[in-house]
Amino acid sequence: MQIYYPIIILFILFFLNIPIAFSLIGASLYYFIFINTGIPLNLVIQRFTGSIDSFPLLAIPFFIMVGSVMNYSGISSSLMKMADTLTGHMIGGLAQTNILLSTIMGGISGSANADAAMQSKILVPEMVKRGYNNAFSSAVTAASSAISPVIPPGINLIIYALIANVSVGEMFLAGYLPGLMMAISLMITVTLISKKRGYERTREKRATLKEVFEQMKKSIWALLIPFGIIFGMRLGMFTPTEAGAIAVVFCGVIGSVIYKELKIEHIPLILKETVYGTSAVVLIVMAAKLFGYYMTLELIPQNIAEYLISITNNKFLLLMIINALLLVIGMFIEGGAALIILAPLFVPAVVKLGVNPVHFGIILIVNIMIGGVTPPFGSMMFTVCAITKCDLKEFIKESLPFILALLVVLGILTYSETIAMFVPNLM
């Protein structure tokens, strides 16, 4: 029982509102100081600092920087105009634009909270101005931001690939169809609610092919970024890390030469945002690796795998049990942290029963993203409500149909490996 004390300590610290990185470090230190005293502390510290000595991890700061450069370079606003051209004629036009923008942005910013914050500042005030309920606008924004990390190059896709020892490129390809399914399910939900409430369109009629083509010409450079990243990787032209660096340069050139909105004075702001964003992610990764070292020494992942398999050797029933556990845990633990803590525990069990680890990675990421919208501690929920000043009770009420729509998609993805693996197998 003593070997499980660090896990208990981890959850106690987390529920005391200690940041997840420090909760992981505290729980790990308790183990190495009071339980396993045979390992010198200097070796533990070396393990902690050496855990980020990884070339693939360099992709994280680059993709965080891409998201920041986009906001200052005019790429984000260009994508929003493109989304409005395609969806403005639909019922609940601006809400549909919100969802489509998250889908397009997912291929570039890759961060749910970054997407939620940006759209809370840009789109929610405009939606409220046009007669949309503030709580509904906030709920759409939070729910649609769950799409961003599923569509490449989402940072969570990279982190999972490193944890599960699978191809980053394969994880990227596997994210496309599930991300599109999430977008379609949310757009259908918006249509049903907007019909009932009479939310207006932003355009009187569907954009003509000429208008779509004209806007596409203006947005083509921004739209090329995600496709360039994926095809460059699949053709062996560059690694995910190099893809991130190339995307930063590409966005910088587009913003300064083509859109002419990126200025010299923006560079310090971009660097500051990148450093803050990267340090938060990397500290959690380092802390999680140290905690993972403790779990490896005590064979906890193997024990949990054996226990889960002892419950059932039916992989579909096992996935149902894991999904239920993840949904509950995701309500309390922030998405990235949940991924880092839980992936090493569940991957050995599902692989033993023949589940493709790439398929399971998509299930895991979609699940924890739904948790990010779900009360009581959903990170995207808090991000959006803090910016839009939305009452939490109202938000919860408005978010339920969107959470239900995403759960339907999760159910389909769980029992259909074909959907997640269609694009990787095609390539």
C-alpha positions in Angstrom: 0.0 0.0 0.0 2.9 2.3 0.8 4.0 2.5 -2.8 0.7 4.1 -3.7 1.1 7.0 -1.2 2.7 9.3 -3.9 -0.5 8.9 -6.1 -2.7 9.8 -3.1 -0.4 12.7 -2.3 -0.6 13.9 -5.9 -4.4 14.1 -5.9 -4.5 15.7 -2.4 -2.1 18.4 -3.6 -4.0 18.9 -6.8 -7.3 19.3 -5.0 -5.7 21.8 -2.7 -5.2 23.9 -5.9 -1.4 23.4 -6.1 -0.3 23.6 -9.7 -0.1 20.2 -11.4 3.7 20.5 -12.0 4.4 21.2 -8.3 1.9 18.5 -7.2 3.8 15.9 -9.4 7.2 17.1 -8.0 6.0 17.0 -4.4 4.6 13.5 -4.8 7.7 12.2 -6.5 10.0 13.7 -3.9 8.0 12.1 -1.1 8.7 8.7 -2.8 12.4 9.2 -3.3 13.0 10.8 0.2 10.8 8.6 2.4 10.0 5.3 0.5 12.8 4.5 -1.9 15.8 5.8 -0.1 18.3 3.7 -2.0 18.4 6.1 -5.0 20.7 9.2 -4.4 18.9 12.5 -4.7 21.5 13.8 -7.1 20.5 11.0 -9.5 16.8 11.9 -9.1 17.6 15.6 -9.9 19.6 14.4 -12.9 16.6 12.3 -14.0 14.4 15.4 -13.6 16.6 17.8 -15.7 17.6 15.2 -18.3 14.0 14.2 -19.1 13.7 17.1 -21.6 16.9 16.2 -23.4 14.7 15.3 -26.4 14.9 16.6 -30.0 11.1 16.0 -30.6 10.2 18.1 -27.6 11.7 21.1 -29.5 8.6 21.0 -31.6 6.5 22.4 -28.7 8.1 25.9 -28.5 8.0 26.2 -32.3 4.3 25.4 -32.5 3.5 27.7 -29.6 5.4 30.4 -31.4 3.4 29.7 -34.6 0.1 30.4 -32.7 1.5 33.7 -31.3 2.9 34.9 -34.7 -0.5 34.2 -36.3 -2.3 36.5 -33.9 0.1 39.4 -34.7 0.5 38.8 -38.4 -3.1 39.0 -39.6 -3.3 35.3 -40.4 -6.0 34.7 -37.7 -8.2 37.5 -39.0 -7.7 36.2 -42.6 -8.8 32.7 -41.5 -11.8 34.2 -39.7 -12.9 35.9 -43.0 -12.5 32.7 -44.8 -14.6 30.8 -42.2 -17.3 33.5 -42.4 -17.4 33.3 -46.2 -18.1 29.5 -46.0 -20.5 29.5 -43.1 -22.0 33.0 -42.7 -25.2 32.0 -44.7 -26.0 29.2 -42.3 -28.4 29.4 -39.4 -26.5 30.8 -36.5 -23.9 32.1 -38.9 -21.4 33.6 -36.5 -21.5 30.6 -34.2 -20.8 28.4 -37.2 -17.9 30.6 -38.1 -16.6 30.2 -34.5 -16.6 26.4 -34.9 -15.0 26.4 -38.4 -12.3 28.9 -37.3 -11.4 26.5 -34.5 -11.1 23.7 -37.0 -8.9 25.7 -39.3 -6.9 27.1 -36.4 -6.3 23.7 -35.0 -4.0 22.9 -37.8 -1.8 25.8 -36.9 -2.2 26.9 -33.2 -2.7 23.4 -31.9 -3.6 24.7 -28.4 -7.2 24.5 -27.0 -6.6 27.3 -24.4 -4.9 29.6 -27.0 -7.8 29.1 -29.4 -10.4 29.6 -26.6 -8.7 32.8 -25.4 -8.3 34.3 -28.9 -11.9 33.6 -30.0 -13.3 34.8 -26.6 -11.6 38.1 -27.3 -12.5 38.4 -31.0 -15.8 36.5 -31.7 -17.8 36.5 -28.4 -18.2 40.3 -28.2 -19.3 40.3 -31.8 -21.8 37.5 -31.2 -23.3 39.3 -28.2 -23.5 42.5 -30.3 -25.5 40.6 -32.9 -28.1 39.2 -30.3 -26.5 35.9 -29.3 -26.8 35.0 -25.6 -23.4 35.6 -23.8 -23.5 32.1 -22.2 -24.3 30.4 -25.5 -21.5 32.3 -27.2 -19.1 31.3 -24.5 -20.2 27.6 -24.6 -19.8 27.5 -28.4 -16.3 29.0 -28.1 -15.2 26.6 -25.3 -16.7 23.5 -27.1 -15.2 24.4 -30.4 -11.7 24.9 -28.9 -11.7 21.2 -28.0 -11.2 20.6 -31.7 -7.8 22.4 -31.9 -5.6 19.8 -30.2 -7.1 17.0 -32.2 -6.2 18.5 -35.6 -2.5 18.6 -36.4 -0.1 19.9 -35.3 -1.7 19.8 -31.9 0.8 19.8 -29.1 -1.0 17.0 -27.3 -0.5 14.8 -30.4 3.3 15.3 -30.1 3.3 14.6 -26.3 1.3 11.4 -26.7 3.5 10.2 -29.5 6.6 10.6 -27.3 4.9 8.9 -24.3 3.5 6.0 -26.3 6.5 5.7 -28.5 4.5 6.0 -31.8 5.1 8.1 -34.9 4.4 11.8 -34.6 3.5 11.9 -38.3 1.0 9.0 -37.8 -0.6 10.7 -34.9 -0.9 13.9 -37.0 -2.6 12.1 -39.8 -4.9 10.2 -37.5 -6.3 13.5 -36.1 -7.9 14.8 -39.2 -11.1 12.8 -39.5 -11.9 12.8 -35.8 -11.4 16.6 -35.7 -13.8 17.1 -38.7 -16.4 14.8 -37.0 -16.2 17.0 -33.8 -16.7 20.1 -36.0 -19.7 18.7 -37.8 -21.4 17.5 -34.6 -21.0 21.0 -33.0 -22.3 22.7 -36.2 -25.4 20.5 -36.2 -26.0 21.3 -32.6 -25.6 25.0 -33.3 -28.1 24.7 -36.2 -30.7 23.1 -34.0 -30.4 25.6 -31.1 -30.2 28.6 -33.5 -33.4 27.5 -35.3 -35.2 27.4 -32.0 -33.9 30.8 -30.8 -33.9 32.6 -34.2 -30.2 33.5 -34.3 -29.5 35.3 -37.5 -27.1 34.7 -40.3 -24.1 36.9 -41.0 -24.7 36.8 -44.7 -28.1 37.0 -46.5 -27.2 34.3 -49.0 -24.6 31.7 -49.6 -21.3 33.1 -50.9 -20.9 32.6 -54.7 -18.0 30.5 -56.0 -16.4 33.7 -57.1 -16.6 35.2 -53.6 -15.2 32.0 -52.1 -12.4 31.9 -54.6 -11.6 35.6 -54.0 -11.4 35.0 -50.2 -9.4 31.8 -50.7 -6.8 33.7 -52.7 -6.4 36.1 -49.8 -6.3 33.3 -47.2 -4.4 30.7 -49.2 -1.0 31.3 -47.5 -2.5 30.7 -44.1 -4.4 27.6 -45.3 -1.2 26.2 -46.8 0.6 26.0 -43.4 -1.0 22.8 -42.0 -1.0 21.0 -45.3 2.7 22.0 -45.9 3.6 20.6 -42.5 1.9 17.3 -43.0 3.1 16.6 -46.5 6.6 17.8 -45.8 6.8 15.3 -43.0 5.3 12.4 -44.9 7.7 13.1 -47.9 10.6 13.0 -45.5 11.6 16.6 -46.1 11.7 17.5 -42.4 11.0 16.2 -38.9 8.1 17.5 -36.7 10.6 19.8 -34.9 11.9 21.2 -38.2 8.3 21.5 -39.4 7.6 23.8 -36.4 10.7 26.0 -37.2 9.7 26.2 -40.9 6.1 27.1 -39.9 7.4 30.0 -37.7 9.5 31.4 -40.6 6.7 30.9 -43.1 4.2 32.7 -40.8 6.7 35.5 -40.2 7.2 36.0 -44.0 3.5 36.0 -44.7 2.7 38.4 -41.8 5.5 40.9 -42.8 5.6 40.6 -46.6 2.1 39.6 -47.7 -0.3 40.8 -45.0 2.1 43.5 -43.8 0.7 43.4 -40.2 3.7 41.9 -38.4 6.0 44.6 -37.1 9.4 44.6 -35.4 7.8 45.7 -32.1 5.8 42.5 -32.1 8.9 40.3 -31.8 9.5 40.9 -28.0 5.8 40.1 -27.3 5.9 36.9 -29.4 9.1 35.8 -27.7 7.6 36.5 -24.3 4.4 34.6 -25.0 6.4 31.7 -26.4 8.7 31.5 -23.4 5.7 31.6 -21.0 3.8 29.0 -22.9 6.8 26.7 -23.4 7.9 26.9 -19.8 4.5 25.9 -18.5 4.3 22.9 -20.8 7.9 21.8 -20.3 7.8 22.0 -16.5 4.8 19.7 -16.5 6.6 17.3 -18.8 9.7 17.2 -16.6 7.6 16.7 -13.4 5.5 14.0 -15.1 8.6 12.2 -16.3 10.0 12.1 -12.7 6.6 10.8 -11.5 6.7 8.3 -14.3 10.2 7.1 -13.1 8.6 6.3 -9.7 5.8 4.4 -11.3 8.2 2.5 -13.5 10.4 1.5 -10.5 7.3 0.2 -8.7 5.8 -1.5 -11.9 2.5 0.5 -11.4 1.6 0.7 -15.1 2.1 -3.1 -15.5 0.0 -3.7 -12.3 -2.8 -1.5 -13.5 -2.7 -3.1 -17.0 -2.9 -6.6 -15.4 -5.8 -5.4 -13.1 -7.8 -4.0 -16.0 -7.2 -7.1 -18.1 -8.4 -9.2 -15.1 -11.7 -7.3 -15.2 -12.2 -8.1 -18.9 -10.3 -9.3 -21.9 -12.8 -7.7 -24.2 -11.0 -4.7 -25.7 -14.3 -2.8 -26.4 -15.5 -3.2 -22.8 -12.1 -2.2 -21.6 -12.2 1.0 -23.8 -15.7 1.7 -22.3 -14.3 1.4 -18.8 -11.3 3.6 -19.6 -13.5 6.2 -21.3 -15.7 6.5 -18.2 -12.7 6.8 -15.9 -11.1 9.5 -18.3 -14.3 11.5 -18.4 -14.5 11.7 -14.6 -10.8 12.4 -14.2 -10.9 15.0 -17.1 -13.5 17.0 -15.1 -10.9 17.6 -12.4 -7.4 17.5 -14.1 -6.3 19.8 -16.9 -6.0 18.1 -20.3 -2.3 18.2 -20.9 -1.5 17.0 -17.3 -4.2 14.2 -17.6 -2.6 13.0 -20.8 0.9 12.9 -19.3 -0.2 11.1 -16.1 -2.7 8.7 -17.6 -1.2 7.6 -21.0 1.6 5.6 -19.4 -0.9 3.8 -17.2 -3.5 2.8 -19.9 -1.4 2.3 -23.0 0.2 -1.1 -21.9 -3.3 -2.5 -21.0 -4.9 -1.6 -24.3 -2.0 -2.7 -26.4 -2.0 -6.1 -24.7 -5.6 -6.5 -25.9 -4.8 -5.6 -29.5 -5.9 -1.9 -29.6 -3.8 0.2 -32.0 -1.8 2.7 -29.8 -2.4 5.5 -32.4 -6.2 4.8 -32.3 -6.1 4.9 -28.5 -4.2 8.2 -28.6 -7.0 9.8 -30.5 -9.6 8.4 -28.1 -7.5 9.7 -25.1 -7.0 13.2 -26.5 -10.6 13.6 -27.6 -11.8 12.4 -24.2 -9.6 14.8 -22.2 -10.5 17.7 -24.5 -14.2 17.0 -23.6 -13.1 17.1 -20.0 -11.6 20.6 -20.6 -15.1 21.9 -21.4 -16.8 20.0 -18.6 -17.5 21.2 -15.0 -16.2 21.5 -12.3 -12.6 22.3 -13.4 -12.6 22.3 -17.2 -9.6 24.5 -18.3 -11.3 25.9 -21.4 -14.4 26.6 -19.5 -12.5 28.7 -17.0 -10.4 30.4 -19.8 -13.6 31.5 -21.7 -15.6 32.5 -18.7 -12.8 34.6 -17.3 -12.6 36.6 -20.5 -16.3 36.8 -21.4 -17.4 37.4 -17.7 -19.9 34.6 -18.2 -21.8 33.3 -15.2 -20.6 29.7 -14.5 -24.1 28.3 -13.9 -25.3 29.8 -17.2 -22.3 28.5 -19.0 -22.9 24.9 -17.7 -26.5 25.0 -18.8 -25.6 26.2 -22.3 -22.7 23.8 -22.7 -24.6 20.6 -22.1 -25.9 20.1 -25.7 -22.3 20.6 -27.0 -20.8 18.2 -24.5 -23.4 15.6 -25.5 -22.6 16.1 -29.2 -18.9 15.6 -28.5 -19.6 12.5 -26.4 -21.5 10.9 -29.4 -18.4 11.5 -31.5 -16.2 9.9 -28.8 -18.4 6.9 -28.7 -18.1 6.4 -32.5 -14.3 6.9 -32.5 -13.9 4.4 -29.6 -15.6 1.6 -31.5 -14.3 2.4 -35.0 -10.6 2.1 -35.4 -11.2 2.6 -39.2 -12.1 6.3 -38.7 -8.9 7.2 -36.8 -6.6 5.1 -38.9 -8.2 5.8 -42.4 -5.8 8.7 -43.3 -2.6 7.1 -41.9 -3.4 3.8 -43.7 -4.2 5.8 -46.9 -0.8 7.5 -46.7 
